[in-house]
Amino acid sequence: MSLWYTANDQTGDIMRILKSVSAVGIMAVLLFGARPATAQVSLGLIGGINFASLGDVTTNSVSETFDNRSGFHLGAFLELGGTGFVVRPGVVYLNAGSLFEGASFLNQDNFNVSFVSFPVDFRARFGIIDLFAGPEFQTVLSTSAEPDLENNLKSWVVNGGVGVGLRLGPLMPEIRYLFGLSGLTEDDFTVGGINVSTDNGQRQQTVRASVGFAF
């Protein structure tokens, strides 16, 4: 098979971006409308690198494993709260890299998968240290995958995240571990006539190292 990326894909990507922007706008309206008059509000930007891997799969009784793949992320966040506790919703563009590289069921060496992610952190602050946890919702933005596989990628993925960060003036370095609460793919699907079986969908495990800047 050849790489499959047509005008229909471009239209689909545009629609995903519009949905993502709309979701961010709705989130911002709800947050600003609901916050107490005394709440502290700040905005920030964040970026860094990420390392992701997928769970094993079975193809026609042969087990496949996937190594860590590197990528990058860029985003923005809104912080609401006081000195001891903060809620931080955000939006992040995430390039996850070649997640399926080396898969024998693909007739292509690799392809990148990118997402728009919506993390919601609940942060407890102890001096300059932040401890945080919360859900993250991802929607597939684009991929150059073969159509058989692309059609079996779920539109939305839910991850859980935990992490630790520092507040060094306006700079906020942090490290975050994400684990899949729902699968990236359907549980069972067929690519090029090869049956692929997963354990509740292929779940991602991701480590993200980031540096934020607060305004």
Secondary structure as UniProt FT lines:
FT   HELIX           7..34
FT   TURN            37..38
FT   STRAND          40..54
FT   STRAND          57..59
FT   TURN            60..61
FT   STRAND          62..64
FT   STRAND          69..81
FT   STRAND          85..95
FT   TURN            99..102
FT   TURN            104..105
FT   STRAND          113..126
FT   TURN            127..128
FT   STRAND          129..143
FT   HELIX           147..150
FT   TURN            151..152
FT   STRAND          156..166
FT   TURN            169..170
FT   STRAND          171..180
FT   STRAND          188..191
FT   TURN            192..193
FT   STRAND          194..197
FT   STRAND          204..214
//
